[in-house]
Amino acid sequence: MSEYRFLTTWCLGARIDPVWEAIYDSKRWPEWWRGVERVVELQPAGDNGAGQLARYTWKSRLPYELEFDMRTTRIERPHGLEGEASGELEGTGRWRLFESDGTTAVLYEWTVRTTRPWMNLLAPVARPVFAWNHDYVMRNGGEGLARLLGAPLLTSGGGVVRRTRSG
């Protein structure tokens, strides 16, 4: 399997609470995040908000869809949200939110392994394309979130933090 670690940053001219609510309510992502085709809740969250299991289907500029399940493992409203992915991608995702003077910084860390054989086979040469594709999808998310909130997207960026390949 090939492993990827990405870090995405969005800075929005919005208070933390509406940013948190939009990110936490992932069932509504397809309404505002271009590239999120479907989110289907498979198991509701527990009393503390954690434990939800949902299936995500993503489509981007590349001619394939990715589908994986994500279980929410940790919630620290409104500053942190974590989950474990399984399926065509396996790994962890972590949202961290910070607010200062009405501006919210959103950091998303995504550490995943690909499980599709063709992706692992092509990883040595396609890794830059997969990274570009991830950045494209995340840029769409930042722009869509800003539109949803009627807030300016002050910065949006990301990239590969560490490139690793494991067998």
C-alpha positions in Angstrom: 0.0 0.0 0.0 1.1 3.6 -0.6 0.8 6.1 2.2 0.0 9.8 1.9 0.0 12.5 4.4 -1.7 15.8 3.6 -2.2 19.0 5.5 -4.8 21.5 4.3 -5.4 25.0 5.7 -8.4 27.2 5.2 -8.7 30.6 6.8 -12.3 32.1 6.7 -13.6 35.4 7.8 -16.2 33.7 10.0 -16.8 32.8 13.6 -15.8 29.3 14.7 -19.3 28.0 15.5 -20.8 28.1 12.0 -17.6 26.8 10.5 -17.7 23.9 13.0 -21.3 23.1 12.4 -20.8 22.9 8.6 -17.8 20.6 8.9 -19.4 18.5 11.6 -22.6 18.0 9.6 -20.9 15.9 6.9 -24.2 14.6 5.6 -24.7 18.1 4.0 -21.3 18.3 2.4 -22.7 17.3 -1.0 -24.8 20.5 -0.9 -21.7 22.8 -0.8 -18.5 20.8 -1.4 -18.0 20.1 -5.1 -16.5 16.6 -5.3 -18.5 15.0 -2.5 -20.9 12.9 -4.4 -22.7 11.2 -1.5 -22.6 10.8 2.2 -24.7 8.0 3.7 -24.9 7.5 7.4 -24.5 3.9 8.2 -24.6 4.2 12.0 -25.7 7.3 14.0 -23.4 9.0 16.5 -23.6 8.1 20.2 -24.7 10.5 22.9 -21.3 12.3 22.9 -21.4 12.8 19.2 -18.7 10.3 18.4 -19.1 6.8 16.9 -21.0 7.9 13.7 -20.1 5.7 10.7 -20.7 7.2 7.3 -19.9 6.2 3.7 -18.3 8.9 1.6 -18.2 8.9 -2.2 -15.8 11.4 -3.8 -15.3 12.4 -7.4 -12.7 14.8 -8.7 -11.1 15.9 -11.9 -9.5 12.4 -12.3 -11.7 9.8 -14.0 -12.5 7.6 -10.9 -14.5 7.7 -7.7 -13.2 6.9 -4.3 -15.5 5.4 -1.6 -14.6 4.8 2.0 -16.2 4.6 5.4 -15.4 7.0 8.2 -16.0 6.5 11.8 -15.9 9.5 14.1 -13.6 8.7 17.0 -13.1 12.0 18.8 -15.0 15.2 19.1 -13.9 18.4 20.9 -16.6 20.9 19.9 -15.8 23.3 18.3 -12.1 22.8 18.1 -11.4 19.2 17.0 -12.9 16.3 15.1 -11.2 13.0 14.3 -12.1 9.8 12.4 -10.8 6.5 11.1 -11.2 5.7 7.4 -11.6 2.2 6.0 -12.3 1.0 2.4 -10.6 2.3 -0.7 -8.7 4.6 1.6 -7.5 3.6 5.1 -6.2 5.9 7.8 -7.0 8.9 9.9 -8.5 12.4 9.4 -8.2 15.2 11.9 -10.0 18.6 11.7 -8.6 21.3 14.0 -10.2 24.8 14.3 -8.9 28.0 15.8 -10.6 31.4 16.1 -9.1 34.8 16.6 -10.9 38.1 16.1 -13.7 36.6 14.0 -11.4 34.7 11.7 -11.3 30.9 11.8 -8.4 28.8 10.7 -9.2 25.2 9.8 -6.5 22.6 9.6 -7.2 19.2 8.1 -4.6 16.4 8.5 -5.2 13.4 6.3 -3.0 10.4 6.7 -4.1 7.5 4.4 -3.1 4.5 2.6 -4.6 3.5 -0.8 -6.0 0.0 -1.0 -6.9 -0.2 -4.7 -4.3 -2.4 -6.4 -4.1 -0.1 -9.5 -3.5 3.0 -7.3 -0.7 1.2 -5.5 0.8 -0.1 -8.7 0.8 3.4 -10.2 1.9 5.3 -7.0 5.6 5.6 -7.9 4.7 7.7 -11.0 1.2 8.9 -10.2 1.9 10.2 -6.7 2.2 13.8 -7.8 -1.1 13.6 -9.7 -2.8 12.0 -6.7 -1.5 14.9 -4.5 -2.6 17.5 -7.0 -6.1 15.8 -7.1 -6.3 15.9 -3.3 -5.4 19.6 -3.3 -8.0 20.3 -5.9 -10.7 18.6 -3.9 -9.7 20.4 -0.7 -9.6 23.8 -2.5 -13.2 23.1 -3.6 -14.1 22.4 0.0 -12.7 25.7 1.2 -14.4 27.7 -1.5 -17.7 25.9 -1.0 -17.6 26.5 2.8 -16.9 30.2 2.3 -20.0 30.4 -0.1 -22.2 28.5 2.3 -21.3 30.8 5.2 -21.2 34.0 3.1 -17.7 34.6 4.4 -14.5 35.4 2.6 -12.0 32.6 2.1 -8.8 34.4 3.2 -6.4 31.6 2.4 -6.6 28.1 1.2 -3.6 25.9 0.8 -2.3 22.4 1.3 0.1 19.9 0.1 1.9 16.7 0.8 3.5 16.8 4.3 5.4 13.6 4.0 5.7 11.1 1.2 6.1 7.5 2.2 5.6 4.2 0.5 5.1 1.0 2.4 4.8 -2.5 1.1 
